[in-house]
Amino acid sequence: MASAGLKGQTALVTGAGRRLGRAIAHALAAQGMNIVAHYSQSAAEAEALCGELTALGVRAWPLAADFADETAVAALLPRALAAAGRLDALVNNASIFLPGALENITFPDLVNHFRINAWTPLALSRDFARLVGRGKIVNLLDTRIDGTDRAHVAYLLSKQALASLTRLTASEFAPAIAVNGVAPGLILPPPGRDDAYLDRLAQATPLQRHGEPADIAAAVVFLLQSDFITGEVLRVDGGRHLREGGRGPDPH
Protein backbone atom coordinates (compact mmCIF):
# COMPACT_ATOMS: atom_id res chain seq x y z
CA MET A 1 0.00 0.00 0.00
CA ALA A 2 1.33 3.43 -0.89
CA SER A 3 2.21 5.72 2.00
CA ALA A 4 0.22 8.94 2.09
CA GLY A 5 3.34 10.61 3.44
CA LEU A 6 5.54 9.62 0.49
CA LYS A 7 3.00 9.63 -2.32
CA GLY A 8 3.73 12.36 -4.83
CA GLN A 9 7.21 13.01 -3.45
CA THR A 10 10.34 12.57 -5.54
CA ALA A 11 13.57 10.76 -4.68
CA LEU A 12 16.96 10.79 -6.39
CA VAL A 13 18.45 7.30 -6.11
CA THR A 14 22.07 6.95 -7.16
CA GLY A 15 23.14 3.71 -8.80
CA ALA A 16 19.49 2.91 -9.43
CA GLY A 17 19.87 0.70 -12.49
CA ARG A 18 21.11 -2.43 -10.77
CA ARG A 19 21.11 -4.53 -7.63
CA LEU A 20 20.13 -2.69 -4.44
CA GLY A 21 19.50 0.60 -6.19
CA ARG A 22 16.95 -1.04 -8.44
CA ALA A 23 15.15 -2.66 -5.49
CA ILE A 24 15.09 0.63 -3.60
CA ALA A 25 13.69 2.49 -6.60
CA HIS A 26 10.91 -0.09 -7.00
CA ALA A 27 10.05 0.02 -3.30
CA LEU A 28 9.85 3.82 -3.28
CA ALA A 29 7.72 3.81 -6.43
CA ALA A 30 5.38 1.33 -4.74
CA GLN A 31 4.91 4.01 -2.07
CA GLY A 32 3.92 6.50 -4.74
CA MET A 33 7.24 8.29 -5.05
CA ASN A 34 8.58 9.56 -8.36
CA ILE A 35 12.17 8.51 -9.06
CA VAL A 36 15.17 10.21 -10.58
CA ALA A 37 17.24 7.14 -11.44
CA HIS A 38 20.95 7.96 -11.58
CA TYR A 39 23.28 5.62 -13.43
CA SER A 40 26.84 5.61 -14.67
CA GLN A 41 27.40 2.63 -16.96
CA SER A 42 24.04 0.86 -16.83
CA ALA A 43 22.07 2.98 -19.31
CA ALA A 44 19.93 0.13 -20.64
CA GLU A 45 19.05 -1.05 -17.13
CA ALA A 46 18.16 2.46 -15.98
CA GLU A 47 15.96 3.04 -19.02
CA ALA A 48 14.21 -0.28 -18.43
CA LEU A 49 13.76 0.55 -14.75
CA CYS A 50 12.14 3.88 -15.56
CA GLY A 51 9.74 2.13 -17.92
CA GLU A 52 8.77 -0.29 -15.17
CA LEU A 53 8.25 2.51 -12.66
CA THR A 54 6.16 4.52 -15.10
CA ALA A 55 3.96 1.44 -15.53
CA LEU A 56 3.36 1.55 -11.77
CA GLY A 57 1.83 5.00 -12.14
CA VAL A 58 4.70 7.23 -11.04
CA ARG A 59 7.08 9.41 -13.00
CA ALA A 60 10.71 8.41 -13.55
CA TRP A 61 13.71 10.04 -15.18
CA PRO A 62 17.04 8.32 -15.96
CA LEU A 63 20.06 10.59 -15.47
CA ALA A 64 23.65 9.65 -16.30
CA ALA A 65 26.61 10.92 -14.27
CA ASP A 66 30.14 9.58 -13.89
CA PHE A 67 31.05 9.98 -10.23
CA ALA A 68 34.74 9.94 -11.11
CA ASP A 69 34.10 13.35 -12.70
CA GLU A 70 33.63 16.15 -10.14
CA THR A 71 31.90 18.32 -12.74
CA ALA A 72 29.31 15.60 -13.31
CA VAL A 73 28.76 15.24 -9.57
CA ALA A 74 28.27 18.98 -9.17
CA ALA A 75 25.73 19.03 -11.99
CA LEU A 76 23.61 16.07 -10.85
CA LEU A 77 21.36 17.78 -8.26
CA PRO A 78 20.58 20.76 -10.52
CA ARG A 79 19.84 18.38 -13.40
CA ALA A 80 17.60 16.24 -11.20
CA LEU A 81 15.67 19.30 -10.05
CA ALA A 82 15.33 20.53 -13.61
CA ALA A 83 13.99 17.15 -14.76
CA ALA A 84 11.62 16.41 -11.87
CA GLY A 85 10.71 19.90 -10.70
CA ARG A 86 11.24 18.94 -7.05
CA LEU A 87 13.19 16.61 -4.80
CA ASP A 88 12.17 15.37 -1.38
CA ALA A 89 14.73 12.63 -0.75
CA LEU A 90 18.24 11.60 -1.70
CA VAL A 91 19.37 7.97 -1.49
CA ASN A 92 23.15 7.66 -1.78
CA ASN A 93 23.37 4.07 -2.94
CA ALA A 94 26.03 4.05 -5.68
CA SER A 95 29.39 2.64 -4.61
CA ILE A 96 32.35 0.57 -5.75
CA PHE A 97 33.59 -2.59 -4.03
CA LEU A 98 37.05 -3.60 -5.23
CA PRO A 99 39.50 -6.01 -3.58
CA GLY A 100 42.67 -4.83 -1.93
CA ALA A 101 44.51 -5.98 1.20
CA LEU A 102 46.73 -3.80 3.39
CA GLU A 103 49.89 -5.10 1.78
CA ASN A 104 48.87 -4.24 -1.77
CA ILE A 105 46.39 -1.36 -1.84
CA THR A 106 47.70 1.80 -3.47
CA PHE A 107 46.99 5.45 -2.90
CA PRO A 108 44.95 5.59 -6.14
CA ASP A 109 42.89 2.63 -4.83
CA LEU A 110 42.11 4.59 -1.67
CA VAL A 111 41.32 7.79 -3.56
CA ASN A 112 39.05 5.93 -5.98
CA HIS A 113 36.97 4.38 -3.21
CA PHE A 114 36.77 7.59 -1.19
CA ARG A 115 35.78 9.60 -4.25
CA ILE A 116 32.83 7.35 -5.12
CA ASN A 117 31.80 5.98 -1.72
CA ALA A 118 32.33 8.97 0.58
CA TRP A 119 33.07 12.24 -1.21
CA THR A 120 30.26 11.96 -3.76
CA PRO A 121 27.55 11.27 -1.14
CA LEU A 122 28.87 14.24 0.85
CA ALA A 123 28.89 16.51 -2.20
CA LEU A 124 25.38 15.45 -3.21
CA SER A 125 24.12 15.85 0.35
CA ARG A 126 25.50 19.38 0.59
CA ASP A 127 23.90 20.23 -2.75
CA PHE A 128 20.62 18.74 -1.52
CA ALA A 129 20.80 20.90 1.62
CA ARG A 130 21.65 24.00 -0.41
CA LEU A 131 19.25 23.58 -3.34
CA VAL A 132 16.35 21.71 -1.74
CA GLY A 133 16.65 22.75 1.88
CA ARG A 134 14.35 20.16 3.45
CA GLY A 135 13.65 16.43 3.25
CA LYS A 136 15.44 13.14 3.91
CA ILE A 137 18.81 11.63 3.03
CA VAL A 138 19.66 7.93 3.37
CA ASN A 139 23.21 6.65 2.89
CA LEU A 140 23.92 3.00 2.06
CA LEU A 141 26.73 1.77 4.30
CA ASP A 142 27.89 -1.73 5.23
CA THR A 143 27.45 -3.86 8.32
CA ARG A 144 31.25 -4.12 8.62
CA ILE A 145 31.73 -0.46 9.46
CA ASP A 146 32.33 -1.53 13.07
CA GLY A 147 34.48 -4.51 12.11
CA THR A 148 37.16 -5.41 9.61
CA ASP A 149 37.45 -6.71 6.09
CA ARG A 150 41.08 -7.40 5.37
CA ALA A 151 40.37 -8.25 1.73
CA HIS A 152 38.69 -4.89 0.92
CA VAL A 153 40.53 -2.29 2.99
CA ALA A 154 39.96 0.79 0.83
CA TYR A 155 36.28 -0.06 0.50
CA LEU A 156 35.87 -0.55 4.25
CA LEU A 157 37.63 2.71 5.09
CA SER A 158 35.44 4.61 2.64
CA LYS A 159 32.26 3.19 4.17
CA GLN A 160 33.50 3.99 7.67
CA ALA A 161 34.06 7.56 6.49
CA LEU A 162 30.52 7.67 5.09
CA ALA A 163 29.17 6.45 8.43
CA SER A 164 30.91 9.35 10.17
CA LEU A 165 29.63 11.74 7.51
CA THR A 166 26.11 10.44 8.12
CA ARG A 167 26.30 11.57 11.76
CA LEU A 168 28.02 14.87 10.90
CA THR A 169 25.52 15.84 8.22
CA ALA A 170 22.59 14.78 10.41
CA SER A 171 23.75 17.31 12.97
CA GLU A 172 24.65 19.98 10.43
CA PHE A 173 21.46 19.81 8.36
CA ALA A 174 18.97 19.53 11.24
CA PRO A 175 16.18 20.36 11.73
CA ALA A 176 15.16 20.71 8.09
CA ILE A 177 16.84 17.55 6.79
CA ALA A 178 17.06 14.12 8.43
CA VAL A 179 20.09 12.01 7.52
CA ASN A 180 20.34 8.30 8.27
CA GLY A 181 22.13 5.20 7.07
CA VAL A 182 21.27 1.63 6.19
CA ALA A 183 24.04 -0.94 6.66
CA PRO A 184 23.36 -4.14 4.68
CA GLY A 185 24.88 -7.48 5.52
CA LEU A 186 24.71 -10.56 3.29
CA ILE A 187 22.15 -9.60 0.67
CA LEU A 188 23.44 -10.21 -2.87
CA PRO A 189 26.36 -12.38 -3.99
CA PRO A 190 29.24 -10.68 -5.79
CA PRO A 191 29.45 -11.11 -9.57
CA GLY A 192 30.26 -14.70 -10.50
CA ARG A 193 28.83 -16.14 -7.27
CA ASP A 194 25.40 -17.56 -6.49
CA ASP A 195 23.20 -17.84 -3.40
CA ALA A 196 25.12 -20.90 -2.23
CA TYR A 197 28.01 -18.56 -1.49
CA LEU A 198 25.75 -16.43 0.71
CA ASP A 199 24.20 -19.49 2.36
CA ARG A 200 27.64 -20.66 3.45
CA LEU A 201 28.60 -17.30 4.98
CA ALA A 202 25.17 -16.84 6.53
CA GLN A 203 25.71 -19.76 8.90
CA ALA A 204 27.93 -17.46 10.98
CA THR A 205 25.14 -14.93 11.54
CA PRO A 206 22.68 -15.17 14.44
CA LEU A 207 19.67 -15.59 12.12
CA GLN A 208 21.63 -18.09 9.97
CA ARG A 209 20.32 -16.87 6.65
CA HIS A 210 21.02 -14.12 4.19
CA GLY A 211 18.66 -11.28 3.38
CA GLU A 212 17.08 -10.04 0.17
CA PRO A 213 17.20 -6.68 -1.61
CA ALA A 214 13.62 -6.12 -0.44
CA ASP A 215 14.89 -6.08 3.16
CA ILE A 216 17.20 -3.16 2.40
CA ALA A 217 14.54 -1.37 0.37
CA ALA A 218 12.07 -1.71 3.25
CA ALA A 219 14.59 -0.14 5.62
CA VAL A 220 15.05 2.83 3.27
CA VAL A 221 11.27 3.26 3.02
CA PHE A 222 10.98 3.16 6.81
CA LEU A 223 13.59 5.89 7.27
CA LEU A 224 12.01 8.09 4.61
CA GLN A 225 8.62 7.70 6.28
CA SER A 226 9.92 8.59 9.74
CA ASP A 227 9.87 12.21 10.87
CA PHE A 228 11.68 11.62 14.16
CA ILE A 229 14.84 9.66 13.32
CA THR A 230 18.13 11.25 12.31
CA GLY A 231 21.79 10.36 12.69
CA GLU A 232 21.05 6.63 12.97
CA VAL A 233 22.45 3.63 11.14
CA LEU A 234 19.99 0.79 10.70
CA ARG A 235 21.85 -2.52 10.38
CA VAL A 236 19.97 -4.95 8.17
CA ASP A 237 22.26 -7.94 8.47
CA GLY A 238 20.59 -10.79 10.35
CA GLY A 239 22.54 -9.82 13.46
CA ARG A 240 25.91 -10.21 11.79
CA HIS A 241 27.28 -7.11 13.54
CA LEU A 242 26.86 -8.93 16.87
CA ARG A 243 29.49 -11.51 15.94
CA GLU A 244 33.19 -11.03 15.52
CA GLY A 245 33.67 -10.17 11.86
CA GLY A 246 36.55 -9.55 9.62
CA ARG A 247 36.90 -12.70 7.53
CA GLY A 248 36.57 -12.10 3.85
CA PRO A 249 34.22 -9.92 1.82
CA ASP A 250 30.82 -8.64 2.76
CA PRO A 251 29.06 -8.56 -0.61
CA HIS A 252 25.79 -6.71 -1.16
C-alpha positions, 0 to 999 in steps of 0.5 A, a space after each residue: 500500500 502506498 504511503 500517504 506521506 511519500 505519495 507524490 514526493 520525488 527521490 533521487 536514487 544513485 546507482 538505481 539501475 542495478 542490484 540494491 538501487 533497483 530494489 530501492 527504486 521499486 520500493 519507493 515507487 510502490 509508495 507513490 514516489 517519483 524517481 530520478 534514477 541515476 546511473 553511470 554505466 548501466 544505461 539500458 538497465 536504468 531506461 528499463 527501470 524507468 519504464 517499469 516505474 512509469 507502468 506503476 503510475 509514477 514518474 521516472 527520469 534516468 540521469 547519467 553521471 560519472 562519479 569519477 568526474 567532479 563536474 558531473 557530480 556537481 551538476 547532478 542535483 541541478 539536473 535532477 531538479 530541472 527534470 523532476 521539478 522537485 526533490 524530497 529525498 536523496 538515497 546515496 546508494 552508488 558505490 564501488 567494491 574492489 578487492 585490496 589488502 593492506 599489503 597491496 592497496 595503493 593510494 589511487 585505490 584509496 582515492 578511488 573508493 573515497 571519491 565514489 563511496 564517501 566524497 560523492 555522497 557528501 557533495 550530493 548531500 551538501 547540494 541537496 541541503 543548499 538547493 532543496 533545503 528540506 527532506 530526507 537523506 539515506 546513505 547506504 553503508 555496510 554492516 562491517 563499518 564496526 568490524 574489519 574486512 582485510 580483503 577490501 581495505 579501501 572499501 571498508 575505510 570509505 564506508 567507515 568515512 561515510 558512516 561518520 559523515 552520516 552523523 556529521 551531516 545529520 547534525 549539520 542539516 537539522 532540523 530541516 533535513 534528516 540524515 540516516 544510514 542503512 548498513 546491509 549485511 549478506 544480501 546479494 552475492 558478488 558477480 560470479 557467485 550464487 546464493 550458495 556462497 551467501 548461504 555458506 557465509 550466513 551460517 555465521 550470523 545469528 539468524 543463519 540466513 542471508 537477506 534479500 534486496 527487499 529487506 534493504 529497500 524496506 529499511 530505506 522506506 521506513 527511514 524516509 517515512 519517519 519524521 523523528 529519526 536522524 543520525 542513525 544507522 539501521 543494520 539490516 544484516 541478520 545480526 551479523 554485527 553482533 558476531 566477531 567479523 573480519 573474515 573475507 568480503 561482505 558482498 551486497 
